[in-house]
Amino acid sequence: MRFWYWAVCALSAAGVASAEPLSEDRIRDITGGIDTAAIIENASETRNWLNYGLDYAETRHSKLTAINTENVGELGLVWSHDMQSRRGVEATPIVVDGVMYVTGSWSIVHALDAVTGEELWVYDPEVPREYAHKGCCDVVNRGVALYEGTVFVGAYDGYLHAIDAATGAQIWKTDTIENREMSYTITGAPRVIDGRVIIGNGGAEFGVRGYVSAYDAKSGAMDWRWYVVPGDPAEGYEDASMEAAAATWDASAEYWKAGGGGTIWDAMAYDPELGLLYVGTGNGSPWNRHLRSPGGGDNLYLASIVALDPATGEYQWHYQNTPGDTWDYTSTQHIILADLEIDGAERKVLMQAPKNGFFYVIDRTNGAFISAEPFVEVTWATGYDENGRPIEAEGARSKTDPWETIPSAYGAHNWHPMSFNPETGLVYIPAQGVPLVQSTDPAWELNSHKPMSTMSGVGWNLGYLFNVVAPEATAFGHLLAWDPVAQKEAWRAEYVSPWNGGTLTTAGGLVFQGTADGRFMAYDAATGEVLWQTPVGSGVVAAPATWEKDGTQYVTIAVGWGGVYGMMQRATDKVGPGRVYTFKVGGDAPLPETVKSERLTLVEGVPYNPDHVGDGLAIYVSNCLFCHGVPGVNNGGGVPNLGYSDADLLMNAGDIVLGGSMVAGGMPSFADKLTEEDVEKLIAFVQGTADAVRPQ
């Protein structure tokens, strides 16, 4: 860990200075009073960005108006900061009175002077790099929480850290993983409510049991834990909610041995008036319900929104978006709270646009269904009945035939935050489509490494094969402005690729979003007109924040391409490092230099046995596919596409795959899973595929 150091000389050289030096005592004064009441109070004027989604309602709607539709075209860079990161960056910064806290990949926390961009301290939770393979979707982190002078970060390896906000020194560290033999991770941002730090975990692909936990902010002691799915009935049930859930699972399949899934890895919102915490739950383990619960059943509380008592963790109610989920339709996507006039009456609602392609409006007082309509093309269901249950399409759960699931498992909207502007009445959604055909994997066995069984070599338990026939859909990405009352589209802005960043909307009549092709953009929130854009050196997946200091409004975006789609593909040739950019009207700092990808030529000249290509394909699918993509289809995203490797690298693949020579970058050793002969077959598949797709 690297702690506090001063940067007075650098400040002078940069030609900028804070209104008041950010000494340790000054930072303690600034951050010490941030508590539940302060977060609630800030929502009335949003001068600071104190919670992951700005406020407890997670609206991401700023009331600041100094940057508006009239002057946004004059935005210019104030500063940029290199986070020394080469993997995905998904964080929204926390900003209070000129002090910024933001995370990069590997859960590293950066404390910055928000006005100048100068580094105050860096905290490295020292996640073991070999831990990378225990997560599905890049070594990312979505940000920190700040409470009473302490910064909280959930590290990728499952430890929750408390850090002195003034110095970067560790206060405490606690293990959130109940079984270290399992592949749990943390990628989401904590929330703090009345002195309790609330965090969930990821890992449903790997055969784990999902839960959300609360820890005492002062000591790190666990206060409560609520499980999403029931455990082994022979050991009894933790509470009445688990007993009720067990009735919706097929016990003959001994579902608990595969964990059940349901991990709570992102979405949370809090209503102080109702005293309810809302969490979104994940997919089943394995994904395929025919294997997980062959007798059927809703499999509570997978793919659901659940209301809990934040003081005790006690279950209050739930709404299940996707009963008996079998498509990886997590409900971990952003939840927003709002008061809307519906049918002439004001309703306290929550809104969500999860992976399954429907936009939901739910009564947040009791979980009653109000409406759900598709916001993209949907083929798995034709709609929802009056009771809030989906009307499933025939064949969507086929046990034998391949099914092009639309939306696919990548989701119509993934984790990238949406935002809600009460003045326009619109929700701004990073919508997308990534084509995928899935079919039951007849060879799947729990925790069994089998060639052609998707990613089984690194512990994935899906129960599906993918693209055994070619998808017919076309990939897309767009910013969608959605009317939640009328349940219809207001406008959209088309992009060249899926996987565009989260959104921010403001009382200045604006929507901000970063794009997969490396731009940061501002739109008229009412019409969708593009008002401003700038290159930012890499694809953007994170959501921006805006804040005010000494009467000046700033906009900040953390940039760094990655995530489960971004690991395999990119929409720009720029491969800049993880970087934080801050803009204001009249900013005139030069943009940093950009770096272009050097992966331009398909690998050639590596000797191989053509008879090994088929076996190499099977090994590749079970160990490499969802990180490196299909060789030669493109030159890769945050992780290299091996079809564009150097010949020397491919010929020395044994040192990497078996010897672990690239563990420091997150590439695990497969010495306990693969042999030298397997590596030879992998080389044959990669080189053979590159030869096959090379233009003649």
N, C-alpha and C positions, 0 to 999 in steps of 0.2 A: 504494500500500500504506500502511496505517496501523498504526503499531507501538505499543509499550508505553505505557500511561499509568496513573497511580495513581488509586485511587478511595477514599481514606481517608474523605473527607467523606461520600461516598455510603454507605459502610458504616455510618458512625455514624447517618446519617439513617434508614437502613433498620432500625436497632435490632438488627442482628446483627453478629457478628464471628467471624472464623476463630480457632481456638485459637492459631495462630501466623501472623503476617503473611506473605503470599505475596510476599516479595521475590524479585528475580531469583536471588539466591544460594539461597534456599530452594527455588525451583522447580528449579534445577539439581540440588540435592541429591535432590529427589523423583524427577525424571525420568531422571537420568543413569545409574542402575543398571538401567533397564528394558531387558532383552535377552532372548534366546531362553530362557535358563535361568530368568529371572524370570517370564516368561509361563507356562512349564511349572510352576514352583513355585506360582504364584498359583492354578492350577487346583485345588489341594488344599483351599483355603479361600475362594477367590473374594472376598476383601475388596475388591479393585480390579477394574475392568473394563479389561483390558489389550489385548484383541484384538477385532476386529470382532464375532466371534461369542462373545466372552468368553474362550474357551480355543482352543487350536489345533484341537481336535476340533469346534469350532463348535456346541457343545451348547446354548448360551444357557440353561444350568441353573446357577443360583446356589445355593451351599451355605449362604447366609445364612438365618437363621431368626427374626431379631428381628421381622420382619413376617411374620405367619402367619395361618392361618384364624381364629384367635380374636380378633385385634386389627386385621385389615386394614380393618374397617369404620370405624376411627378415623383412617385416613389423611387428612391435610390438606395443603394447599399450603404449602410453605416459601418458594419464590420462583418467579417466572417471568421470562424474559428475551426481549425482542423482538429477533429477528435481522434486522429490517428487510428481510424477504423476502416476495415476493408470488408466488413460484412453488413448485414441489414441494419438500418437505423429507423426505429418506429416510434420514438418518444415524442411526446408533447411536453415542452419545458414548463416547469413551475417558475413563476416570476413574482417576486414581492419587493416593491420599493427599490428597484434597481439591482436586485440580486437574482440570479438565474441558476436553476438546477436542471440538468438535462442528462440523459443517459445515451450511451452509444452501445454498440454490440458488446457481447460478453458482460453486460450489466454494469459497465464502468460508468461511474457518476462524475460529471464535470460541474464544478461550481464556477460561475463566470460573473464578472461585472457586466450586468445586462446592457449598460449604456455604452461601454467601450469594447466589450468582448474579451477583455483580458481575463486570463485564467487565475482563479483564486486558489483552488485546490482540485486534486483529482483523487477519487477513491476507487481502487480496484479491488473488487471482492474476491479476486484470484480464483475464478472458476477454472477448474482443471480443463485444459483444452481437449483432452480425450473424452470429456463429458458431452461433446457436441453431438455424438450419434444417438444420445438418449432423447433427443427432441426431433419432432417431425419437420420443423419449419424455420430453420435458421436460428443462430445464436443471438436472438433479438431481445429487446427490452422496451416496454412502452412508457417508462417514466417512473418518477418517484412521487412520494407524498411528503409533505412538510407539516410538522405539528409541534408547537411549543419548543422551537429551537432545535428540532431533530429532523433529519432527513431519513426517510425509510425507502429501502430498495429491496425488491425481491430478486435475488440472483438466479441465474439460469440453472444452477445446480441445486436449487430448492431451499437455500438458506435465506432467511429474512434478516437484513442488516439495519441497525440503527446507527446513524452517523451524526456527529456534532456538526450543526449547520454552519458554524463559524470557522472550524478548523479542519474538518474532514476526518477527524479521529473517530475510530469505532467506539461506540458506547456499549452495544451488545450485539450478539449474533445468535439466532436460534434456528433450529432445523425444523422445517415445516413438513418434511417427508416422513410418513409413519413407517415406511418399509424401504430401506435403502437398497434392497435387492430389486426393486421395481424402478422403471424408467420414468420418474416424475421430473418435471421441470417447472420453472416459473418464468413467464414472459410478460405478464400483465403488470400494471401499475397498482400499488396498494391504495386503499382509501382509509382514512382515519375518521372515526365517528366517536365522539365523547370518550376519547382516550383509548380507543381500541383500534389496532391496525388490522385491517381485514384484507386477506389475500387468498387467492385460489391457486390451483396448480394445473399444468398441462400434462398430457400423457395418455389420453384415451386410446390412441393408436397402438399403444404398447402393452395393453392388458393391465390397466390399473383401475382402482375405484376412486371416483371423483369426490372431492369435498371442498368446503370453504372453511377457513379458520380465522379466529380473532385473537390477537395477542395484545397484552398490556403494553402501552406505548412507553412506559417508564422502565419496565423490567424485562420485557420480552417473554414473559410467562404466558402460556396459552390460556385464554379465557373460555372459549367454546369452539366447537367444531360441529358442522352439519354435513352429513353425507348425502350425496345425490341419489345413489342407488343402494339397494339393500345388499347386505353381506350374506355370509353363510347362515342359513336359518338355524342350524344346529347350535350356533353361538348366541342366539337371541338377537333381538333388534334394539338399536340404540334408542328409538323413540317410536311414537305412534305413526309418524310419517313413513318410517322405514317398513313398519308392519303393513301399512296400507299399500306401499309400493310393491312389496313382495307378491301380493296377489295378482300383479300385472305382468309377472315374469313366469316363464316355464321352468319350474324347478328341476324337471327331469334332465335338463341340459347342464345342470350344475353351473349356472351362469356366473356365480361368484368366483369360480376358478379363473375366469378370464377378466376378473375385476368388475366388469359391467360398464365401465367408462363414465361418461357424464361430467368430465372435468370442467371446472369453472375457471377458465383461463383468461377472461377479459371483462365482460360486461357487468357493471354494477351501477346502481343509482340509489339515491336516498331521499326520502320525503320526511323532513323533520316534523311537519305538522301531523302526519299520520303515524310517525314513528316506525316506518317500514323501510327495510333494505331490500332492493330488488336485484337478483342475480340471474344471469343467463347461463344455462347449462349446455354441456357438449354432447358429442355423439356417443354411440354405444361401442363396446369392446367385446368382440370384434364388430366392425361396421355392419356386417351382414346379419340381419335378424334371423334369417333361416338357420344360421349356425349358432347364434347367440341365444335365441329363444324360439326354437323350432315350432313350439305350440302356439306361437303368436303372442298377443298381448301388447298393451301400450308401452310397457317398459318404463314406468315412471322412475325417476323424473328426468329422463333423457330429453334433450331438445325442448326445453321448457323455460319459462320465466317463473321464478319462485320468489315469493315474498317471505322474508324472515324478520324476526325481532332482532335488531342489531345489538341489543344489550345482552341477549341470551342465546341467539342463534336458533330460537324455536321457530319451527315451520308455521306459517300463517295461511298461505294459499298458494296455488299454482295455476298456470295456464300452459298447456302443452301444445306448442306450435306444430310439431310433427310427431304424432303418436306412432310408436313402434318404429322409430327412425331406422332406415336401412340404407340411406344415401349419404351419410355424413353431413346431414343438415343440422349442424350445430345451431343453437340459439344463443351463442356467446357474443353475438354482434351487439353493437352499441344500443343501449336503452336510453330513451329521452323521456323526461316527465314534462307534461304541459297541461294547461287547462284550456279545453276547446269547447266551443259551442257546437253541439251536435243535435240536430232535430229540435232546435229551439231551446235547448237546455245546456247549461254549462256543465261539463263533465271533467272530472279529474282523471286523466288518462296517462298511460305510458304508450310509447310508440317504438316499434322495432321493425327493421327490415333485415331479417336473418338470411342465411344462405339459401333457404328453400324458395326464394323468389316472391313471397307474399309480403305486403306491407300490413302490419297489424296495428290496430288501435284497441287497447284493452283498458277497462276500468281499473285504475290502480288502487282503488279502495278495497276491492274484493276479488279481482281477477276475472270479472265477467267479460265475456267476448262482446265487442262492439262491431268490428268489421275487419275484413282481410281481403285484399285485392292484389293481383299480380302486378309487380312493377317492372318485370321483364317477361320474356316468353317463359312459360312453364309447361312441362309435359307430364309431370308426375301426378298432378291433380288438376281437376277442372274448376275447383273453387272450394268454398267452405259453406257448410250448412248453417242454419240459424243457431245451432248449438256450439258452433265454433270448431267443428271437426272437418277435416279435409275430405273432399270427395275424390278418392284416388282413381287414377286412370287405369284401365285394364292393361295388365302386363308390366306395370311399374315395379312390381315385386317378383318378377319372373325368377324361378329357380334354375332355369335351363338356358333361356335365350339371352343373348347380349341385349342391353337396353341403353340407348343414348339418353342419359339422364340430363334433363334441362330444367333448372340449372345443374351443373355438374358439382362434384364435391368441392371444387374451388369456390363455389358459391356465387349467387347473383350479387351479393354484397358480402365481403369478408370482414376482417377486423377493422378495416380503415374507417375511422369515425365519421359519422354523418353529423349534421348540425340542423338546428331549428330556429327560424327567424319569426318571432310572433308578429312582427309588423307586416311581413309579406304573407304570413300563414303557411310558409313552405318549408319542407324538409329537404336538405341537399345531400344526396346519396351518391357515393362513389360506386356506381352500378357496373356490372361486368358480365362477361360470359367466356368461359374457357371450355371448349368441347372435350367430351370424355364419354367413352362407352365402357360400361362395367358389366361384368358377368360373374356368376358364382365360381369361386375357386374350388374345384372338386377335391384338390389335394390338401386343402388347408387343415392344419392341426395347430393347436395352441402352442405358442412359443417354439415352433419347429421350423428350422431353416431348411427350406426345400427350393431347389432351382425352379424358376418361373413363378413361385409364390411371392407376390409383390412385396419387396423390401423385408422379407422374412429373415434375411441374414442379419439385420440390425434390430430385430425384435418387433417389427410391426406385426399386428394381428388384424388384418382387414377382412379376409374371407372373400376377396374379390380379385379378379384379373381385370386389366384395363386395356381398352382399344384392341381387343382381339379381332374386331372389324373396325374399319376407319370411321371416325365420326363424320357426320354430314354438316353439322353446324359450323358457323364461322365465329372465330374469336372476336370480341368487341370490348370496348370500355367507354363509358360516358359518365359525365356529371349529370345527374337527374334531379330536377326540381320537382318535388312531389307535394300535391295538396292532400293532407291527411284527412280532411273532412270530406271533400268530394271524392277522395280515393282515386285521383287521376293525375296524370302528368301535366305539369305547367309548361316546362321547357326542358331542353337538354343540350349539352355540348358534347360533341363526339370527339373521341380520341383515337389514336392509332393502335392502342394496345389496351389490354386489361391491366389491372393492378396499379391504378392511379391512387394518389394519396388521399388522406382524410380531409375534411372540409372545416372551414371557419366562416361564420356569417356575422355581420355587424350592423349596428344601428345606423352606420353610415351608408347603408344600402348596398353592401358588398358581400360577395362570397369569394373566399380565397381557397385555392387548391393547387397542390403540386402534382405533376404529371409523370407518367412512366417514361415519357420521352425527354425528360430533363428540363422542364419549365416550371416556374412558379407564376400563377395566374390570378388575376382578379376579374370578377364578373359583376355586372349589374344584377343584384339579387332578384329584382322583379322581372327582368326581361331576358337575362342570359347573355347580354351583350358583353363581349370581351373588352375590358377597359385598360388592362395593363398586363404585361408579361415580361419575364426575364429568364435567361438561362441560369441554371444552378449546378451545372457540371455533372449531374448524375440523375438517374430516375429517382422520383420521390414517392415514398410510401407513407410517411408520417403525416400528421395533421398539424397545421400552424397554430400559433397563439398570438394574441395581440395584448398590449399592455401600455401603461402610461407612466412616465416619470418626468416630474418637473414641468408638467403641462404639454409634453410632447408624446404623441402616440407612436408606438413602434409595432412592427409585425415581424415575428420570428418563425423560421421553419428549419427543422433539422432534416438533413438530406443524407441519404445513403441507401442504395438499391439493395433489396433482399426480400426475405420471406419465402414461403414455400414455392410460389410461382417465380419470384425474382431470383431464386437460386439457379433456376434452369434457363431462364430466358430474359432478354432485355429488349427495350424498344429504342435504345440510343447507343451510339458507339462510344459515348462518354462513360468513363469508369472512375470518376473522381472519388476521393476518400470521403468517409463520413465527415460532414461539415455542418456547422450551424451558421445560418445567414440571418441578419437582422436589418430591416429596412425602415426608413422614415421618409416623409415628404422632404425633398431637397437633399437627401443623402447623396454623397458624391464619391464614396470610396470605390476604387476599381474592383471589378470582379476578379476572383483568383483564377489562375490559369487552370485549364481543364486538361485532362489526360484522355487519350483515345485508346480503345482496346487494341492490343497487339495480336489478338487471336484472329488472324485474317486468312490463314491458309490451312486447308485440310491436311491432316497428317499424311505422310506418304513415306514409303521405303522401309517400313518396319516388316521384317520377315515373319510369316505366320503360316500355319497349316490350315488351308481352307476347310478341311474336315472338322476343325475345332470351332467354326463360327457358330453353328447351331447350339452347341453346348455352352459357348461363351455368352450367347444371348440369354440363356436360362439363368446363368450365374449373375449376369448383369442386372436382369430384372429383379432378382431377389436381394441384391446388395447395393446397387448403384443408381438405379433409375431416377428416383425422386430427388436426388441431389445433382447429378450430372446431366440429366435429360437424355434424349436419344442422340447418339453420336452423329455429328454432321448435319443435324436439322438446323441448328443455328450455332453461334459460337459461345453460347452459354450466358448465364447471368452473373450473380455474385459468386457462383462456383463454376469453374471452367467446364466447358463441354469437351469431352476427351477426344472427339473427332477433330478438334482444332489444337491438339497437343503438339509439342515439339516431338520429333521422332526419338530424340535421346531420352526424353521423359518417359515415353511409352515403353522403350526398350528397358528402362530401369524401373518399371512399375513394381517389381518385387520389393525394392527398397521402400517404396511408399506403402503398398498394400499390406505387405507382411512385416516389413522392418519398422514401420511407423515413423519414417523420416519427416513426414509433414504433419505430425500431431499438433505442433505448435499453431498451425493454421486451422485446426479443427478437423483434420482428416484422420479418422481413427485407424489403428492397426487392425487388420483382419486375420492376424496370425492364428487366432483360436477358431476361425471359421473357414478359412480358405487355405489351399495348398499351392505349391509352386506350379503344379499342373493346372489348377484353376486359374491362376494368373495368366498362364500362357493362353488359355482359352479366352480369357477376357481381352487380352491383346489382339487375338485373332478376330474377335467380334468387332472391336473398335476399329482396327485397321481395315478389316473386310467391309464394314459398313461405310467408312470414309471412301474406300475405293468405289463402292457401289453407287454413291451419291455424287461423286466427283463429276463435274461437267466434262464431257468428252470433246 
